[in-house]
Amino acid sequence: MTHLWIRAESRQNEERVGITPEGVAKLIARGFQVTFEDSATRIMPSAPFAEAGAEIAAEGSWPEAPRDAIVFGLKELPEADTPLIHRHIMFGHAYKGQEAGARLLKRFAAGGGTLYDLEYLVEANGRRVAAFGYWAGYAGAAVSLLAWAAQKQGGTCPPVSTWPNSDSLQAELSTALDRTKLDRPNAIVIGALGRVGTGARDLCKQMGVVTTDWDLAETASGGPFPQILEHDLFFNCILAAPGCPVFVPASAKTDPRRLSVIGDVACDPQSEFSPIKVYGLETTWENPVTRAYDAPPLDVMAIDNLPSLLPLESSIDFAGQLLPHLETLDDLDSGVWGRAFETYSQHKPEV
């Protein structure tokens, strides 16, 4: 019997979960055993999961799970040096040379466990089977518009926290925009046809913000792209990668521009391939923007866990994408799980 152990998240401000009670019921109907850790902060309470048939365990008790259990969470594990003996499904952030990722891989190698990284859970064509991209774009556009509204009133974006749902986000944002007494700004979205770009465009449409939608065809020339500076806001919705053109050069700080807020939803400022060269560090919920230039102001929003701001919708969406693949966990040697294992094996350090 395949045993799936759904752990509580330990990262601050993380209320999401990767499965719904309905998903748990489907797994149990297929013959799975499901254990669900309690959590004081999760957006979905434990009771509906228990009603679906899951056994409820204490928060953070996954290290004592049976050795053959598959431990499923979203974000990183608590910092430690203890060996990891289980098979884990999670976003490991471990394959791109990250310091914390290297420590994580050493823990797996020492304990004989395995990492099935959600970022590398892909179809045969390399496309990810489940992602939070839509809600990253949606929330990133919202926070960037909050920053624009604050800037136009002489301030900077205030701290943000989770919204219970997208309706409450829209209500707060609409009030902030109306308070400026200005017409709605316009925006340019690069990566407009992807999941992230679609989320950003949908939020803008709901707020009455007209967008210029660019994707591969519009950026194939490699730049420069002075049109970006002619918009009020720019949303970067493509990942930094070798060959990525520069969208906003360092000179944009002092160049003539209308641009006043950049929403770097893809958020990879420390990569040498970052297409935005006016800032260098991620921003936070407490300080959602960094001011790249003062006169005229240019603010950059670069929060790296944007979907967590809308934990309910993002959880439901992601869980729906992932469930068909969780249902195949009884065959870890092929399909998306086999490919994820191959990726782990390629990066696993020698003990």
N, C-alpha and C positions, 0 to 999 in steps of 0.2 A: 504494500500500500504506500503510495506517495504521500509524504507528510510535508505540508507547506506550513511554515511558521512565520506569521506576519508580525514583524517587530514594531515597536513604537519608535518614532523618530526622536533623535536626541539633539538635533541642531536647533539653535534658537530661532524662533519665528517660523518653525516648520510645522504646519498643521495638516499637510496633505497625507493621503493614503493611496496606495496603488491598486486597491480592489474595493468593490462595493459589497454590501450584504448579499445582493442578488448574485454577484460573481462567486462569493463563497458558497452559496446554495448550489450553484451549478457544479462547482468542483466536487462538493460532497456527493452530489447525485452521480458523479462519474466514478465515485469510489475513493476520492482523496480524503485524507485526514487533514483537518485545518485547525491550527492553533492561532489565536489572535491575542496579541498583548494589549492589555489595558493601556490607556494614555490619558493624562490629565489635560492635554492640549489639542488632541486630534479633532478635526472639524466634524468627523462622524463619531458618535458615541459607540460604545462597545455593545450595548444591548441589542441592536438590530443584527449584529454579527453573531451573537449568541443565539438569537432566535433563528438564524439561518443554519445553525448547527455547529458553529465553531466552538472549540473549547477556549475559554478565556484564561490567559496567563498573566502573571504580574508584569508590569512595565519593566523592560530591560532584562528580562530573565532568559533571553535567547542563548547566552553562553552555556546554560545548563540544558538546552534542548537536546533530545536524542541525536546521536552523531549522524544518523542518516536523514535527519530533517533538513529541508531546504529553507534557509532563512531569507525572507523577502522584506526589503525596505526600500526607501527611495534615496535618501541622502547618506552622507558619510557616517561611519561608526564612531563612537566615542574614541578619543585619542588614547592609545595604549600600545604596549609592546607585546602583549600576550599573543601566542600563536592562534591562528584561526583554523579550526578543525572542520567547520561546516562548509557546505556549498552555499554561497550567498548570491542573491540577485539584488543589485543596487547600482546606482551611479557611482562608480569608483573613482573617476577622475584620476586614473592611474597610468595611462598609456602615453602621455604627452610630456613626460619628463618632470611632472610635478613632484616637489619634495615630499609632500604628504602621501602622494600616490606611491612613491617608491617604498615608503615605510609600510604602507598597506600591503603591497605585493610581497614584501619580506615576511609579513605576518602569515599570509596565506602559504607561502613556501615552507615556513617553519612548521605549520600545523597540518599541512597536507590538505587544506581546504581548496576551494575553487571559487573564482570570481566570474559570475555571469553578468557582465556589465551591460546595463540597460541601454547605454549609448551605442553599444556595438551589437545589439540584438537586431540583426538585419536579415532581409530577404536575400535571395541569391544574387539579385542585381545591386546589392549594397544599400538599398533604401531601408531606413529605420522603420521598425514595425510599430513603435509607439513613441510619442514625443509630446512635450508640453508646449511646443512652439506657438500654437495659436494663442494661448493665454499669456505667454510671454509678450507677444506683440501687442495684445489687447491691453494688458496692464502697463507695459512700457510706454505706449502711446498716451495712456491716461496720466501717468505720473509726469510725462514730459509736458502735457498740456497744463497740468497743475503748476509746473515750473514756469511756463510761459505766463500764466495768469498772475502768479506771484511777482514775477519780474516786471510786468507792466504796471504793477502797483508799487514798485520801488523796493521789493524784497526778494527773497530767495525761497525756493520750495520748502515748505515746512516738512517735518517728519511724516512718514506714512506708516500705516499699519494695515492689517488684514481687513478686507471688506467682507461682510457675510455673504454677499452675492453681487453680481454685476449691476443689478438695479440700484443698489445703494451706492455703488461707485459712480454710476451715471448721475445720480441725483447730486452727490457732492461736487462732482466735476462741473456740472451744469451751473450750479450756484457760483462756483469760483470763476467761471468764465463770464457769467452775467455781471459779476461784481466789477469787472474791469471797465464796463460801459463801452467796450470796443467791439467792432465787428469781429467775427470769428477769424482766426488766422488761417493761413493755408499751409500745406505740408507737402514734402516730397518723400516718397517711400521707395527705397531701393531694396530689391528682393520682394517685390510686391506680389508675386505669384506664388510664393511659398507659404508654408503654414504661418510663420512669424509675420510676414508681410500682410497676409490676409487678416490676421487678428488686429494688426495696427490699423488697417484700412476700415475694418468694420467699426472699431471704436470711433474713428474719425467721422465716419458717416453718421453714426448715432448722435454725435455732437455738432453736426453741421459744419465740419471742417473739410474743405475741398482738398483732395490729394492729387498729386501728380504721381503716376504709378510707373516705376521703372523696374526692369528686370534685366536678364542677360543681354537681350538685343540692344537695349539703350546704353549699356555700359561696355559693350564689346570693343569700342575704340580705345579703351584704356585711359581715357581722360586727356587733359583736365576736364572738369565738369563745373564750369562757372554757374550753370543753372541752379545748382544746389544753394549757392549763396543768395539766390534771388527769391527764396522761399522763407517763410517765418520759422518753420521747423523742418528738420531732416530726421527721418527714422532709418537707421542702418539695420537691415534685417537679414544680412548675409554673414556667414562665418568668415573670419580671417583665414586665409589659406595662401599658399604660394601662388603667385601670379595675380593676386587680388589687386585691382587698381586702387590708387589713393583717391578717396572721395572728398575729404576735407584736409588740405595740406596745412602745415603749421602757419603758413602765410595768411590763412583765412582769418586769423585773429585780427589783423590790421588791414586786410583788404576791404574795399567797399563792399558792404553786404547788408542784406535785409535779415539774413539768418540770425536768430537770437537764441534758439534752443536746439540742441542735438540730442536725440534719443538713441543712444547706441545700444539697441536691444540685444544685438549679438554679443556685445560686451566682451571683448578680448584685448583690452588696451595694452597689456604687457607683451603681446605677440609682436614680433617684428613685421608681421604681415597685416597688422591692424590698418584698416583704410581711413582711420580718423587720427590725425597727428597733432591735435591741439590739447591732448590730455594724456595721462599715463597711469592712472589708478582707478579701480572700481569705486563706485559710490555705495552708499548704505541706506537702509530705511531711515536712520536717524538724520543723515545728511544726503538727501536723494540726488543732489547735483553738486558738481564742482564748477566754480566760475573760472573759465579758461581765459577770459579777458573782461576788462571792466568797462571800457568806453569805446563803442557801445557794448553792452554786456553780451557775453556768449556763455551760456550755461550748458553743461553736458550731464545728462542722466545716464548712468551706467551701472545700474543695480544688477547683480548676477543671479538673483533668485526671484525674478519677477512673478512667475506663476504662483508662488507662495502667497502673494497678495490676494489672490482669489482662490483660496484652497478648495472651496466646494466645487465650483465648475471645473477647475483644472483636474481635480481628483476624478470626477465622474468621467470626463473626457478621456483622460489617460487610461483609466481602468477599462473603459470600453474598448480601447484600441488593443490593450495588452491581454485581455481575458482569453481570446482564442488561442493565444500562445501559451498561457499558463495551463490551459486544458491539455497541452501536449507535454507537460513536464514529466510524464511517465516514460518519455523517450528522449533522454538528454543527449543521445549520441548522434542525432540527425537534425535537419532543419535549422531553425534559428538558434536553438540551444547548442547544437553541434558546432555551428559557426562561431558562437560566442566562446565556446571552450577552446577552439583553435586559436582565437585571438588571445585569450588568456595564456595559452601555452607558449605563444610566441613572445610574450612579455614576462613570463614567470622567471624570477631570478634563480640562480643556482644556490642551493643551501650550503 
